Amino acid sequence: KVPFKKGVGRIYETLNISCLPVALNSGNVWPKKGIIKYPGEITLSFLPTIKPGLDKDDFVNNLETKIYNELENIS
């Protein structure tokens, strides 16, 4: 699992608005490296909203956990 970039936490903290996490498993069909595309179904999952007010590091950890847990469920 690749850790999320810290910039998303700065954006969340600066805008002070809710975040709607989205989990997308397209990496299983369209890998980051290489030109080969594999057959399969891409699933897009909208997760529960994260309200504003968290510390940016807590937000990034929360977001990362929710998205990776969802990706494990839809794989």
PyMOL Python script that loads the backbone (N, CA, C, O; Angstrom):
from pymol import cmd

cmd.read_pdbstr("""\
ATOM      1  N   LYS A   1       0.841  -1.176   0.000  1.00  0.00           N
ATOM      2  CA  LYS A   1       0.000   0.000   0.000  1.00  0.00           C
ATOM      3  C   LYS A   1       0.888   1.242   0.000  1.00  0.00           C
ATOM      4  O   LYS A   1       1.840   1.357   0.772  1.00  0.00           O
ATOM      5  N   VAL A   2       0.551   2.135  -0.867  1.00  0.00           N
ATOM      6  CA  VAL A   2       1.290   3.385  -0.986  1.00  0.00           C
ATOM      7  C   VAL A   2       0.663   4.424  -0.056  1.00  0.00           C
ATOM      8  O   VAL A   2      -0.549   4.635  -0.105  1.00  0.00           O
ATOM      9  N   PRO A   3       1.466   5.078   0.791  1.00  0.00           N
ATOM     10  CA  PRO A   3       0.890   6.118   1.657  1.00  0.00           C
ATOM     11  C   PRO A   3       0.358   7.287   0.828  1.00  0.00           C
ATOM     12  O   PRO A   3       0.912   7.615  -0.221  1.00  0.00           O
ATOM     13  N   PHE A   4      -0.699   7.901   1.297  1.00  0.00           N
ATOM     14  CA  PHE A   4      -1.272   9.049   0.601  1.00  0.00           C
ATOM     15  C   PHE A   4      -0.356  10.255   0.753  1.00  0.00           C
ATOM     16  O   PHE A   4       0.387  10.362   1.729  1.00  0.00           O
ATOM     17  N   LYS A   5      -0.411  11.147  -0.204  1.00  0.00           N
ATOM     18  CA  LYS A   5       0.380  12.373  -0.173  1.00  0.00           C
ATOM     19  C   LYS A   5      -0.185  13.310   0.896  1.00  0.00           C
ATOM     20  O   LYS A   5      -1.388  13.307   1.156  1.00  0.00           O
ATOM     21  N   LYS A   6       0.676  14.099   1.504  1.00  0.00           N
ATOM     22  CA  LYS A   6       0.274  15.012   2.582  1.00  0.00           C
ATOM     23  C   LYS A   6      -0.528  16.201   2.068  1.00  0.00           C
ATOM     24  O   LYS A   6      -1.244  16.837   2.842  1.00  0.00           O
ATOM     25  N   GLY A   7      -0.424  16.517   0.769  1.00  0.00           N
ATOM     26  CA  GLY A   7      -1.127  17.666   0.205  1.00  0.00           C
ATOM     27  C   GLY A   7      -2.629  17.591   0.374  1.00  0.00           C
ATOM     28  O   GLY A   7      -3.284  18.620   0.533  1.00  0.00           O
ATOM     29  N   VAL A   8      -3.183  16.396   0.344  1.00  0.00           N
ATOM     30  CA  VAL A   8      -4.630  16.250   0.509  1.00  0.00           C
ATOM     31  C   VAL A   8      -5.050  16.723   1.901  1.00  0.00           C
ATOM     32  O   VAL A   8      -6.142  17.266   2.065  1.00  0.00           O
ATOM     33  N   GLY A   9      -4.196  16.523   2.897  1.00  0.00           N
ATOM     34  CA  GLY A   9      -4.479  16.999   4.245  1.00  0.00           C
ATOM     35  C   GLY A   9      -4.446  18.511   4.334  1.00  0.00           C
ATOM     36  O   GLY A   9      -5.247  19.120   5.044  1.00  0.00           O
ATOM     37  N   ARG A  10      -3.510  19.115   3.607  1.00  0.00           N
ATOM     38  CA  ARG A  10      -3.423  20.577   3.596  1.00  0.00           C
ATOM     39  C   ARG A  10      -4.640  21.187   2.907  1.00  0.00           C
ATOM     40  O   ARG A  10      -5.162  22.208   3.354  1.00  0.00           O
ATOM     41  N   ILE A  11      -5.091  20.568   1.826  1.00  0.00           N
ATOM     42  CA  ILE A  11      -6.286  21.059   1.120  1.00  0.00           C
ATOM     43  C   ILE A  11      -7.508  20.952   2.035  1.00  0.00           C
ATOM     44  O   ILE A  11      -8.288  21.897   2.151  1.00  0.00           O
ATOM     45  N   TYR A  12      -7.668  19.797   2.680  1.00  0.00           N
ATOM     46  CA  TYR A  12      -8.793  19.577   3.604  1.00  0.00           C
ATOM     47  C   TYR A  12      -8.798  20.627   4.713  1.00  0.00           C
ATOM     48  O   TYR A  12      -9.838  21.207   5.025  1.00  0.00           O
ATOM     49  N   GLU A  13      -7.629  20.865   5.302  1.00  0.00           N
ATOM     50  CA  GLU A  13      -7.519  21.813   6.413  1.00  0.00           C
ATOM     51  C   GLU A  13      -7.774  23.254   5.947  1.00  0.00           C
ATOM     52  O   GLU A  13      -8.445  24.019   6.641  1.00  0.00           O
ATOM     53  N   THR A  14      -7.249  23.621   4.790  1.00  0.00           N
ATOM     54  CA  THR A  14      -7.392  24.986   4.285  1.00  0.00           C
ATOM     55  C   THR A  14      -8.828  25.296   3.883  1.00  0.00           C
ATOM     56  O   THR A  14      -9.347  26.361   4.219  1.00  0.00           O
ATOM     57  N   LEU A  15      -9.474  24.380   3.171  1.00  0.00           N
ATOM     58  CA  LEU A  15     -10.838  24.629   2.699  1.00  0.00           C
ATOM     59  C   LEU A  15     -11.878  24.502   3.813  1.00  0.00           C
ATOM     60  O   LEU A  15     -12.931  25.137   3.763  1.00  0.00           O
ATOM     61  N   ASN A  16     -11.573  23.674   4.819  1.00  0.00           N
ATOM     62  CA  ASN A  16     -12.473  23.478   5.958  1.00  0.00           C
ATOM     63  C   ASN A  16     -13.887  23.086   5.517  1.00  0.00           C
ATOM     64  O   ASN A  16     -14.881  23.638   5.991  1.00  0.00           O
ATOM     65  N   ILE A  17     -13.948  22.114   4.591  1.00  0.00           N
ATOM     66  CA  ILE A  17     -15.232  21.581   4.124  1.00  0.00           C
ATOM     67  C   ILE A  17     -15.205  20.062   4.225  1.00  0.00           C
ATOM     68  O   ILE A  17     -14.147  19.467   4.427  1.00  0.00           O
ATOM     69  N   SER A  18     -16.361  19.440   4.086  1.00  0.00           N
ATOM     70  CA  SER A  18     -16.459  17.980   4.129  1.00  0.00           C
ATOM     71  C   SER A  18     -15.751  17.363   2.935  1.00  0.00           C
ATOM     72  O   SER A  18     -15.614  17.982   1.879  1.00  0.00           O
ATOM     73  N   CYS A  19     -15.303  16.127   3.127  1.00  0.00           N
ATOM     74  CA  CYS A  19     -14.623  15.382   2.068  1.00  0.00           C
ATOM     75  C   CYS A  19     -15.433  14.117   1.772  1.00  0.00           C
ATOM     76  O   CYS A  19     -15.804  13.383   2.688  1.00  0.00           O
ATOM     77  N   LEU A  20     -15.700  13.873   0.510  1.00  0.00           N
ATOM     78  CA  LEU A  20     -16.393  12.659   0.088  1.00  0.00           C
ATOM     79  C   LEU A  20     -15.354  11.696  -0.483  1.00  0.00           C
ATOM     80  O   LEU A  20     -14.956  11.847  -1.638  1.00  0.00           O
ATOM     81  N   PRO A  21     -14.902  10.704   0.304  1.00  0.00           N
ATOM     82  CA  PRO A  21     -13.906   9.760  -0.188  1.00  0.00           C
ATOM     83  C   PRO A  21     -14.484   8.856  -1.278  1.00  0.00           C
ATOM     84  O   PRO A  21     -15.639   8.436  -1.208  1.00  0.00           O
ATOM     85  N   VAL A  22     -13.667   8.569  -2.275  1.00  0.00           N
ATOM     86  CA  VAL A  22     -14.063   7.702  -3.375  1.00  0.00           C
ATOM     87  C   VAL A  22     -12.984   6.643  -3.556  1.00  0.00           C
ATOM     88  O   VAL A  22     -11.805   6.971  -3.686  1.00  0.00           O
ATOM     89  N   ALA A  23     -13.385   5.372  -3.566  1.00  0.00           N
ATOM     90  CA  ALA A  23     -12.459   4.266  -3.806  1.00  0.00           C
ATOM     91  C   ALA A  23     -12.670   3.769  -5.231  1.00  0.00           C
ATOM     92  O   ALA A  23     -13.798   3.522  -5.657  1.00  0.00           O
ATOM     93  N   LEU A  24     -11.581   3.628  -5.951  1.00  0.00           N
ATOM     94  CA  LEU A  24     -11.627   3.244  -7.359  1.00  0.00           C
ATOM     95  C   LEU A  24     -10.611   2.137  -7.578  1.00  0.00           C
ATOM     96  O   LEU A  24      -9.433   2.314  -7.269  1.00  0.00           O
ATOM     97  N   ASN A  25     -11.042   1.001  -8.105  1.00  0.00           N
ATOM     98  CA  ASN A  25     -10.126  -0.132  -8.284  1.00  0.00           C
ATOM     99  C   ASN A  25      -9.608  -0.259  -9.720  1.00  0.00           C
ATOM    100  O   ASN A  25      -9.292  -1.364 -10.161  1.00  0.00           O
ATOM    101  N   SER A  26      -9.519   0.834 -10.443  1.00  0.00           N
ATOM    102  CA  SER A  26      -9.078   0.775 -11.842  1.00  0.00           C
ATOM    103  C   SER A  26      -7.640   0.305 -11.999  1.00  0.00           C
ATOM    104  O   SER A  26      -7.251  -0.134 -13.081  1.00  0.00           O
ATOM    105  N   GLY A  27      -6.847   0.388 -10.940  1.00  0.00           N
ATOM    106  CA  GLY A  27      -5.464  -0.093 -11.002  1.00  0.00           C
ATOM    107  C   GLY A  27      -5.367  -1.586 -11.273  1.00  0.00           C
ATOM    108  O   GLY A  27      -4.334  -2.063 -11.742  1.00  0.00           O
ATOM    109  N   ASN A  28      -6.429  -2.331 -10.984  1.00  0.00           N
ATOM    110  CA  ASN A  28      -6.433  -3.770 -11.282  1.00  0.00           C
ATOM    111  C   ASN A  28      -6.583  -4.037 -12.774  1.00  0.00           C
ATOM    112  O   ASN A  28      -6.163  -5.085 -13.264  1.00  0.00           O
ATOM    113  N   VAL A  29      -7.176  -3.100 -13.491  1.00  0.00           N
ATOM    114  CA  VAL A  29      -7.443  -3.260 -14.916  1.00  0.00           C
ATOM    115  C   VAL A  29      -6.440  -2.464 -15.754  1.00  0.00           C
ATOM    116  O   VAL A  29      -5.989  -2.926 -16.802  1.00  0.00           O
ATOM    117  N   TRP A  30      -6.101  -1.281 -15.288  1.00  0.00           N
ATOM    118  CA  TRP A  30      -5.149  -0.408 -15.982  1.00  0.00           C
ATOM    119  C   TRP A  30      -3.973  -0.119 -15.060  1.00  0.00           C
ATOM    120  O   TRP A  30      -3.983   0.888 -14.352  1.00  0.00           O
ATOM    121  N   PRO A  31      -2.961  -0.981 -15.053  1.00  0.00           N
ATOM    122  CA  PRO A  31      -1.823  -0.776 -14.162  1.00  0.00           C
ATOM    123  C   PRO A  31      -1.095   0.535 -14.450  1.00  0.00           C
ATOM    124  O   PRO A  31      -1.100   1.036 -15.575  1.00  0.00           O
ATOM    125  N   LYS A  32      -0.473   1.075 -13.407  1.00  0.00           N
ATOM    126  CA  LYS A  32       0.246   2.335 -13.527  1.00  0.00           C
ATOM    127  C   LYS A  32       1.395   2.227 -14.526  1.00  0.00           C
ATOM    128  O   LYS A  32       1.619   3.136 -15.325  1.00  0.00           O
ATOM    129  N   LYS A  33       2.108   1.129 -14.476  1.00  0.00           N
ATOM    130  CA  LYS A  33       3.239   0.931 -15.390  1.00  0.00           C
ATOM    131  C   LYS A  33       2.858  -0.089 -16.450  1.00  0.00           C
ATOM    132  O   LYS A  33       2.172  -1.069 -16.163  1.00  0.00           O
ATOM    133  N   GLY A  34       3.300   0.144 -17.655  1.00  0.00           N
ATOM    134  CA  GLY A  34       3.020  -0.781 -18.748  1.00  0.00           C
ATOM    135  C   GLY A  34       1.889  -0.281 -19.618  1.00  0.00           C
ATOM    136  O   GLY A  34       1.143   0.627 -19.252  1.00  0.00           O
ATOM    137  N   ILE A  35       1.782  -0.899 -20.781  1.00  0.00           N
ATOM    138  CA  ILE A  35       0.763  -0.475 -21.730  1.00  0.00           C
ATOM    139  C   ILE A  35      -0.384  -1.473 -21.853  1.00  0.00           C
ATOM    140  O   ILE A  35      -1.383  -1.204 -22.519  1.00  0.00           O
ATOM    141  N   ILE A  36      -0.233  -2.613 -21.213  1.00  0.00           N
ATOM    142  CA  ILE A  36      -1.247  -3.660 -21.319  1.00  0.00           C
ATOM    143  C   ILE A  36      -2.430  -3.343 -20.410  1.00  0.00           C
ATOM    144  O   ILE A  36      -2.259  -3.030 -19.231  1.00  0.00           O
ATOM    145  N   LYS A  37      -3.613  -3.429 -20.967  1.00  0.00           N
ATOM    146  CA  LYS A  37      -4.857  -3.267 -20.213  1.00  0.00           C
ATOM    147  C   LYS A  37      -5.469  -4.659 -20.062  1.00  0.00           C
ATOM    148  O   LYS A  37      -5.487  -5.437 -21.016  1.00  0.00           O
ATOM    149  N   TYR A  38      -5.965  -4.970 -18.879  1.00  0.00           N
ATOM    150  CA  TYR A  38      -6.539  -6.278 -18.610  1.00  0.00           C
ATOM    151  C   TYR A  38      -8.058  -6.199 -18.567  1.00  0.00           C
ATOM    152  O   TYR A  38      -8.609  -5.184 -18.142  1.00  0.00           O
ATOM    153  N   PRO A  39      -8.742  -7.253 -18.999  1.00  0.00           N
ATOM    154  CA  PRO A  39     -10.200  -7.234 -18.921  1.00  0.00           C
ATOM    155  C   PRO A  39     -10.641  -7.289 -17.456  1.00  0.00           C
ATOM    156  O   PRO A  39      -9.976  -7.896 -16.616  1.00  0.00           O
ATOM    157  N   GLY A  40     -11.731  -6.669 -17.180  1.00  0.00           N
ATOM    158  CA  GLY A  40     -12.254  -6.692 -15.820  1.00  0.00           C
ATOM    159  C   GLY A  40     -13.255  -5.582 -15.599  1.00  0.00           C
ATOM    160  O   GLY A  40     -13.524  -4.773 -16.486  1.00  0.00           O
ATOM    161  N   GLU A  41     -13.784  -5.560 -14.428  1.00  0.00           N
ATOM    162  CA  GLU A  41     -14.797  -4.577 -14.066  1.00  0.00           C
ATOM    163  C   GLU A  41     -14.182  -3.545 -13.124  1.00  0.00           C
ATOM    164  O   GLU A  41     -13.515  -3.899 -12.152  1.00  0.00           O
ATOM    165  N   ILE A  42     -14.408  -2.284 -13.416  1.00  0.00           N
ATOM    166  CA  ILE A  42     -13.938  -1.201 -12.554  1.00  0.00           C
ATOM    167  C   ILE A  42     -15.090  -0.798 -11.649  1.00  0.00           C
ATOM    168  O   ILE A  42     -16.209  -0.570 -12.108  1.00  0.00           O
ATOM    169  N   THR A  43     -14.804  -0.715 -10.364  1.00  0.00           N
ATOM    170  CA  THR A  43     -15.821  -0.358  -9.380  1.00  0.00           C
ATOM    171  C   THR A  43     -15.472   0.975  -8.739  1.00  0.00           C
ATOM    172  O   THR A  43     -14.327   1.224  -8.360  1.00  0.00           O
ATOM    173  N   LEU A  44     -16.472   1.815  -8.627  1.00  0.00           N
ATOM    174  CA  LEU A  44     -16.349   3.128  -8.008  1.00  0.00           C
ATOM    175  C   LEU A  44     -17.228   3.123  -6.769  1.00  0.00           C
ATOM    176  O   LEU A  44     -18.437   2.911  -6.864  1.00  0.00           O
ATOM    177  N   SER A  45     -16.623   3.356  -5.600  1.00  0.00           N
ATOM    178  CA  SER A  45     -17.378   3.340  -4.341  1.00  0.00           C
ATOM    179  C   SER A  45     -17.309   4.707  -3.673  1.00  0.00           C
ATOM    180  O   SER A  45     -16.223   5.225  -3.417  1.00  0.00           O
ATOM    181  N   PHE A  46     -18.473   5.288  -3.390  1.00  0.00           N
ATOM    182  CA  PHE A  46     -18.547   6.533  -2.644  1.00  0.00           C
ATOM    183  C   PHE A  46     -18.694   6.175  -1.173  1.00  0.00           C
ATOM    184  O   PHE A  46     -19.628   5.468  -0.796  1.00  0.00           O
ATOM    185  N   LEU A  47     -17.792   6.649  -0.353  1.00  0.00           N
ATOM    186  CA  LEU A  47     -17.757   6.302   1.061  1.00  0.00           C
ATOM    187  C   LEU A  47     -18.395   7.411   1.900  1.00  0.00           C
ATOM    188  O   LEU A  47     -18.642   8.505   1.392  1.00  0.00           O
ATOM    189  N   PRO A  48     -18.663   7.136   3.187  1.00  0.00           N
ATOM    190  CA  PRO A  48     -19.250   8.173   4.038  1.00  0.00           C
ATOM    191  C   PRO A  48     -18.376   9.431   4.107  1.00  0.00           C
ATOM    192  O   PRO A  48     -17.147   9.360   4.109  1.00  0.00           O
ATOM    193  N   THR A  49     -19.037  10.555   4.163  1.00  0.00           N
ATOM    194  CA  THR A  49     -18.360  11.849   4.199  1.00  0.00           C
ATOM    195  C   THR A  49     -17.540  12.004   5.480  1.00  0.00           C
ATOM    196  O   THR A  49     -17.948  11.570   6.557  1.00  0.00           O
ATOM    197  N   ILE A  50     -16.377  12.634   5.333  1.00  0.00           N
ATOM    198  CA  ILE A  50     -15.556  12.988   6.488  1.00  0.00           C
ATOM    199  C   ILE A  50     -15.795  14.474   6.748  1.00  0.00           C
ATOM    200  O   ILE A  50     -15.504  15.319   5.902  1.00  0.00           O
ATOM    201  N   LYS A  51     -16.322  14.774   7.916  1.00  0.00           N
ATOM    202  CA  LYS A  51     -16.662  16.160   8.284  1.00  0.00           C
ATOM    203  C   LYS A  51     -15.388  16.983   8.505  1.00  0.00           C
ATOM    204  O   LYS A  51     -14.336  16.425   8.819  1.00  0.00           O
ATOM    205  N   PRO A  52     -15.482  18.304   8.342  1.00  0.00           N
ATOM    206  CA  PRO A  52     -14.317  19.153   8.595  1.00  0.00           C
ATOM    207  C   PRO A  52     -13.998  19.218  10.086  1.00  0.00           C
ATOM    208  O   PRO A  52     -14.834  18.898  10.931  1.00  0.00           O
ATOM    209  N   GLY A  53     -12.767  19.639  10.390  1.00  0.00           N
ATOM    210  CA  GLY A  53     -12.390  19.842  11.787  1.00  0.00           C
ATOM    211  C   GLY A  53     -11.334  18.907  12.318  1.00  0.00           C
ATOM    212  O   GLY A  53     -10.812  19.128  13.411  1.00  0.00           O
ATOM    213  N   LEU A  54     -11.001  17.861  11.571  1.00  0.00           N
ATOM    214  CA  LEU A  54      -9.936  16.959  12.024  1.00  0.00           C
ATOM    215  C   LEU A  54      -8.571  17.596  11.787  1.00  0.00           C
ATOM    216  O   LEU A  54      -8.420  18.468  10.930  1.00  0.00           O
ATOM    217  N   ASP A  55      -7.589  17.155  12.550  1.00  0.00           N
ATOM    218  CA  ASP A  55      -6.206  17.515  12.285  1.00  0.00           C
ATOM    219  C   ASP A  55      -5.830  16.927  10.921  1.00  0.00           C
ATOM    220  O   ASP A  55      -6.290  15.839  10.574  1.00  0.00           O
ATOM    221  N   LYS A  56      -5.001  17.632  10.146  1.00  0.00           N
ATOM    222  CA  LYS A  56      -4.708  17.168   8.781  1.00  0.00           C
ATOM    223  C   LYS A  56      -4.065  15.786   8.757  1.00  0.00           C
ATOM    224  O   LYS A  56      -4.342  15.003   7.848  1.00  0.00           O
ATOM    225  N   ASP A  57      -3.209  15.461   9.737  1.00  0.00           N
ATOM    226  CA  ASP A  57      -2.592  14.132   9.765  1.00  0.00           C
ATOM    227  C   ASP A  57      -3.622  13.058  10.106  1.00  0.00           C
ATOM    228  O   ASP A  57      -3.603  11.970   9.529  1.00  0.00           O
ATOM    229  N   ASP A  58      -4.518  13.361  11.042  1.00  0.00           N
ATOM    230  CA  ASP A  58      -5.594  12.422  11.379  1.00  0.00           C
ATOM    231  C   ASP A  58      -6.509  12.212  10.181  1.00  0.00           C
ATOM    232  O   ASP A  58      -6.960  11.096   9.920  1.00  0.00           O
ATOM    233  N   PHE A  59      -6.778  13.289   9.460  1.00  0.00           N
ATOM    234  CA  PHE A  59      -7.617  13.200   8.268  1.00  0.00           C
ATOM    235  C   PHE A  59      -6.994  12.276   7.229  1.00  0.00           C
ATOM    236  O   PHE A  59      -7.668  11.392   6.699  1.00  0.00           O
ATOM    237  N   VAL A  60      -5.713  12.477   6.936  1.00  0.00           N
ATOM    238  CA  VAL A  60      -5.039  11.653   5.917  1.00  0.00           C
ATOM    239  C   VAL A  60      -5.040  10.187   6.342  1.00  0.00           C
ATOM    240  O   VAL A  60      -5.295   9.307   5.520  1.00  0.00           O
ATOM    241  N   ASN A  61      -4.757   9.914   7.615  1.00  0.00           N
ATOM    242  CA  ASN A  61      -4.774   8.527   8.104  1.00  0.00           C
ATOM    243  C   ASN A  61      -6.170   7.919   8.003  1.00  0.00           C
ATOM    244  O   ASN A  61      -6.319   6.764   7.603  1.00  0.00           O
ATOM    245  N   ASN A  62      -7.184   8.686   8.362  1.00  0.00           N
ATOM    246  CA  ASN A  62      -8.576   8.237   8.289  1.00  0.00           C
ATOM    247  C   ASN A  62      -8.970   7.947   6.839  1.00  0.00           C
ATOM    248  O   ASN A  62      -9.555   6.906   6.540  1.00  0.00           O
ATOM    249  N   LEU A  63      -8.645   8.869   5.960  1.00  0.00           N
ATOM    250  CA  LEU A  63      -8.956   8.726   4.541  1.00  0.00           C
ATOM    251  C   LEU A  63      -8.276   7.493   3.948  1.00  0.00           C
ATOM    252  O   LEU A  63      -8.904   6.698   3.249  1.00  0.00           O
ATOM    253  N   GLU A  64      -6.995   7.350   4.238  1.00  0.00           N
ATOM    254  CA  GLU A  64      -6.222   6.215   3.726  1.00  0.00           C
ATOM    255  C   GLU A  64      -6.811   4.892   4.204  1.00  0.00           C
ATOM    256  O   GLU A  64      -6.954   3.953   3.422  1.00  0.00           O
ATOM    257  N   THR A  65      -7.147   4.819   5.475  1.00  0.00           N
ATOM    258  CA  THR A  65      -7.714   3.595   6.047  1.00  0.00           C
ATOM    259  C   THR A  65      -9.049   3.247   5.392  1.00  0.00           C
ATOM    260  O   THR A  65      -9.278   2.100   5.009  1.00  0.00           O
ATOM    261  N   LYS A  66      -9.934   4.251   5.263  1.00  0.00           N
ATOM    262  CA  LYS A  66     -11.248   3.996   4.668  1.00  0.00           C
ATOM    263  C   LYS A  66     -11.137   3.528   3.217  1.00  0.00           C
ATOM    264  O   LYS A  66     -11.809   2.577   2.817  1.00  0.00           O
ATOM    265  N   ILE A  67     -10.303   4.183   2.444  1.00  0.00           N
ATOM    266  CA  ILE A  67     -10.196   3.830   1.026  1.00  0.00           C
ATOM    267  C   ILE A  67      -9.554   2.463   0.851  1.00  0.00           C
ATOM    268  O   ILE A  67     -10.049   1.651   0.070  1.00  0.00           O
ATOM    269  N   TYR A  68      -8.457   2.187   1.565  1.00  0.00           N
ATOM    270  CA  TYR A  68      -7.809   0.878   1.416  1.00  0.00           C
ATOM    271  C   TYR A  68      -8.703  -0.257   1.929  1.00  0.00           C
ATOM    272  O   TYR A  68      -8.695  -1.346   1.356  1.00  0.00           O
ATOM    273  N   ASN A  69      -9.465  -0.022   2.990  1.00  0.00           N
ATOM    274  CA  ASN A  69     -10.410  -1.053   3.467  1.00  0.00           C
ATOM    275  C   ASN A  69     -11.467  -1.340   2.401  1.00  0.00           C
ATOM    276  O   ASN A  69     -11.812  -2.497   2.163  1.00  0.00           O
ATOM    277  N   GLU A  70     -11.972  -0.301   1.767  1.00  0.00           N
ATOM    278  CA  GLU A  70     -12.977  -0.483   0.715  1.00  0.00           C
ATOM    279  C   GLU A  70     -12.379  -1.225  -0.483  1.00  0.00           C
ATOM    280  O   GLU A  70     -13.032  -2.093  -1.063  1.00  0.00           O
ATOM    281  N   LEU A  71     -11.155  -0.893  -0.851  1.00  0.00           N
ATOM    282  CA  LEU A  71     -10.529  -1.563  -1.992  1.00  0.00           C
ATOM    283  C   LEU A  71     -10.330  -3.060  -1.719  1.00  0.00           C
ATOM    284  O   LEU A  71     -10.427  -3.878  -2.633  1.00  0.00           O
ATOM    285  N   GLU A  72     -10.053  -3.409  -0.473  1.00  0.00           N
ATOM    286  CA  GLU A  72      -9.934  -4.833  -0.119  1.00  0.00           C
ATOM    287  C   GLU A  72     -11.274  -5.533  -0.258  1.00  0.00           C
ATOM    288  O   GLU A  72     -11.325  -6.701  -0.643  1.00  0.00           O
ATOM    289  N   ASN A  73     -12.357  -4.837   0.051  1.00  0.00           N
ATOM    290  CA  ASN A  73     -13.696  -5.424  -0.031  1.00  0.00           C
ATOM    291  C   ASN A  73     -14.180  -5.602  -1.461  1.00  0.00           C
ATOM    292  O   ASN A  73     -14.927  -6.539  -1.743  1.00  0.00           O
ATOM    293  N   ILE A  74     -13.767  -4.714  -2.376  1.00  0.00           N
ATOM    294  CA  ILE A  74     -14.263  -4.803  -3.746  1.00  0.00           C
ATOM    295  C   ILE A  74     -13.332  -5.568  -4.691  1.00  0.00           C
ATOM    296  O   ILE A  74     -13.669  -5.778  -5.856  1.00  0.00           O
ATOM    297  N   SER A  75     -12.184  -5.977  -4.202  1.00  0.00           N
ATOM    298  CA  SER A  75     -11.240  -6.712  -5.068  1.00  0.00           C
ATOM    299  C   SER A  75     -11.658  -8.132  -5.312  1.00  0.00           C
ATOM    300  O   SER A  75     -10.966  -8.866  -6.017  1.00  0.00           O
TER     301      SER A  75
END
""", "prot")
cmd.dss("prot")
cmd.show_as("cartoon", "prot")
cmd.util.cbc("prot")
cmd.orient("prot")
